[in-house]
């Protein structure tokens, strides 16, 4: 098919993800019950204080994906690994495995060897490959084969477990489908069926089969809320699928799950932003994002650079 995402969609994906990441970050690790008592989640998303909010490693690694696409027009593992190292700041909340891997690469290790050796040679099955991949879905939205191929390449730099790779494929395809759905009535069943067609692991196949049986807004407990990819990625996808036209509703539901809430919200926010564009992400929220050399203006600029590249190199 012939399709190119709009500038608003590129920027909406990035700002939607980063804003949700930053809103969820202070609540990471808390239970759903505590968040309900101290928030609740819908009030958290209102962000009535208007104070500056700060993104985590989720957004920082997403920047690396976009910077690589802008430079190469596709995912190059060596370039992406270099971007992860260049952008790395330990205070952004990187997990222990990611910190160790990035430090190894910075010290000269080949990312292929280092990533394959993680977790006793099994590779990582965390949600880190999925959390950063949505821009790939927006950029290659016209061609789902390219979406899955590029998502796999991006995942393998840090995640070589089949579940970790599959999670990136699914989130990227979800972003592509969300992008394609702009301006149309969202077909939840078709969306999930398309994801089922590309799922390779039993864990995700089972979860999508379950999702197809659920009515909107039924419990997401079976999909999990932790950092393992098969215990979080489908939760975010369902938060989007149930509220594709309402950014605040979608990310508040993600934050309300508890545990790995910044990543749950970040993945959800990127999908909604890809569908609705920047105008679908409340400016009163993304306007609170930190502003510096890699702050909100930089994210807007990255979105514009990626859009310009896409329009000069049509799919």
N, C-alpha and C positions, 0 to 999 in steps of 0.2 A: 504494500500500500504506500501511497504518497502522503506523508504527514510530517509537519515540523511544528514542534511546540512553540508557543509564543514566548516573548521576553518575560511576560508576567509569570508564566508557568515555571520557567527556569529560576527566576528569582523567588517565586512562591515556594518552590520545593526547598530551596536553601534556607530562606528565612523562616518558613514554616517549621522545618526540622530544628533549626538552631534555637528558635524561640521556645519551642516545646521542650527541648533539651534543657535549656536554662531554667524554665519554670519548674521542671521536675527535679533538677539537680539537688536542691536543698532537702528533698524528701526521700532521696535514695536510701534504700535499706530499711525503711520503716514498713511496718505491716499495714495492710489495708485498714485494719481497725484503728490504728493510731492516726493514720492520715484522715480518716473520717472524723475522728474526735478533734483533731487539731486544725483541720481544714474547714470544711471538707473540700474535696477536689475541685468542685465547681467554683468555690470561693477562691481557691488557690489560683485558678486560671483567670479570675477577674483581676488579680494583681492590683488591688485598690491602692496600694502604697505608691505605685509608680516608680519604685526604686530600680536602680540598675540591676540587671540580671546577667549571669555569667554562664557561658556554655562550658561543656566538658570535652573530654577526649572524643566523644561521638562526633561533635561538630568539627573538631580539629582534624580528625582523620578523613571526614567528608571533604574538607578543603583539599586534602592531598589528592583525592580522587579527581576533583574538578581541575585542580592545577595540572594534573597529568593529562587529562583530556584536552585542556586548552593547549598544552605544549605539543601533544602527539596526535590528537584527533582520535585516539583509541587508548586502551589500557596497555601500558608498557610496564612490566613488572619491575624492572630495574629503576625506571624513573619514579614509579610509585613508591618503592622502598626508600629511595632518596628523599622524597617529599615527606614521608612519614618521619624520617630521621630529622629533617630540617625543621619541621613544625613542632616536634615533640617538646612538650613541657610537662614534667611529671606532676605538677600541681593541678593539672586538668582532670585528674581522677582515673588515670590509666590503671587497668588491672595488672596484677602481678605478672601474668604471662606476657602481656603486651609490653610491659616495661622491660622485661628480660630480653624479649625478642628484638625490640628496637635498639637496646643497648648493644646486643650482639652484632646487629647489622652496622651500627655506628662504629663498632670496633673492627669492622672489616669482614665479618662473616657473610657468606653467600646466603641470601634470604631463602633460597630453595632448600638448602641443607638445614638451616636453623628452624624454619617453619615445620619441616618434616619431622624434626627431632622432638618437637614439643609434646609434652604429656606422654613420655615414654615411647615416642615414635608413632603415636596414634594421630597426632595433629590436634589442633584445637577445634572443639565443637561449640565454642561460644558464639554469642550473637554479634560479635564485633565486625564480622565481614558483612552482615546484613545491615547494620546500623548506618553504614557509610555509603551504601550502594545506590540509593534512590536517584542521584543525578545521572547515572548510567542509563536507567530506565527512561528518563526524560529525553536524554540526548539521542538514544537509539530507538525511540518509541515506534518508529515506522517499521522496524524489523525485529521481531521477537527472537529470531535465531541469533542475531547480533547481540541482543540484550543478554541472553543467557551466556553466550560465549564471552563477552566482555566482563560480565559479572563473575564468572568462574575465574578469569584471569586476575581480577582484582582481589578475589578471596584468597587465592593460593599464595599470595605474598605473606600472609599471616596465618591462614586457616587451611589446613590440608586434610582435615577429617571430612568424610562425605557429607555429614550433617551440616557442618559449618559452610561448606561450599553450596549445598542445596539451599540453605537459608538465604544466601546472597542471590542465587538465581531467582528464588521466589519473590523476594522483596523487590528486586529490580524489575521483574515482570509485572508485579503489582503496580509499581510506579509507572511503567509504560502504559498499562491499561488505564490507570487513573488519568494519565496525561491525554490519552486518546479519547477519554470520556468527557472531556471539557465541553460544556454547552449542551450536553445531552442528558436525558434521563438515565440515571445510573442503574444498570441491570446487575443486581447483586449476585444472582444465580449464575449468569453468564461469566461474570468476573471470577467467581470461585471455580467454575468448571474449567476456565482457561488456566488457572493456577494448577488445578489437578492434572491437567495434561502435561505440565512441565515438571511436576514433582518427581524426583528420582528415588528418594529414600522412603522406606516404609513408614517412618515416623511422621513425615509430612503428608504422605498419602492418606494415612489414617486420620490425621487431624483435619485435612480438607474434606474428606468424606463426612466426618462429623459435622463440620461447619455447614455443609450443604443440607444437613438435616435440621439445623437450628433455625428458628424464627429470629428476626432482628431483635437485638437486646436481650436475648437469653444469656444465661450465665456463661462467662468465659473461663471459669475456673479450670476446666479440663486442659486448656491451652497453656497454663502456667504464667509465671511472672518473674522468673529468675534469669540469670545470665546465660544459661545454656540455650542455644539457638532453638531447639525443639521445645523449649519451655517458655518462649517469649515472642518469637517472630509472628506466629499465627495470631497471638493475642492482639498485637498491633494492627495486623492486617484486618482483623475483625472489627477493631475499634473504628478503623476507617470505613470498612464496608457497611457498617450499620449507621454511620453518620457522615456520608461522603460530602455533604453540603454544609456542614457545621463544624468549623475548626475547633471552637472552644468546647463543644460537646464531645467531640472525638478525643481530644487530648486530655480532657478532664477524666474521661472514662479510663484512659490509659494510666494516668497518674493515680487514680483511685484503686488500681490493682495492687499497689504496694510493691516492695522489694526493688527490682531494677527499674525504677519508675522513670529515670531520665532517659534511658534507652527506649523503653516502651513508648514514652511520649514522643521522643525524637523520630522514631520510625513512623509513628502515626502521623505526626505533623508534616513530615516530608511528603507523604502520600496525599493528604488533603491539599497541601500547597500545590502539588503537581496538577491536581484536578482543577482547583478553583483559581489558581494564580495568586499573585501577591495581594490583589484586592480581597481575596478570601481569608487572608491572615490579618487580624485586626492590627492596624498601625499603632494603636495605643500600647500593644504588647511588643511587637518587634522593634518599636521605637525605644523600648527600654533596654534592648540588648547593649552590652558593652561596646564602646567605640574607641578604637585605637587602630594600629596598623593592620590588624586582622579582625577588626570588629565588624559591625553591621554594614558599614559602607563598603568594606572589602567584600563581604558576601554578595552584596548587590552588584558590585563590579564583576565578580567571578561569574555570576549569573548572566550578566550582559555579555561578557567575553565568550562564554560557552554558546549562548544564543547566536551571536555573530558568526562564530565558527560553523555552527550547524547550518545557518542560512547561506553560507558561502560554499558549503560542502554538503548538499542535500543528500538524504538517504536514498 
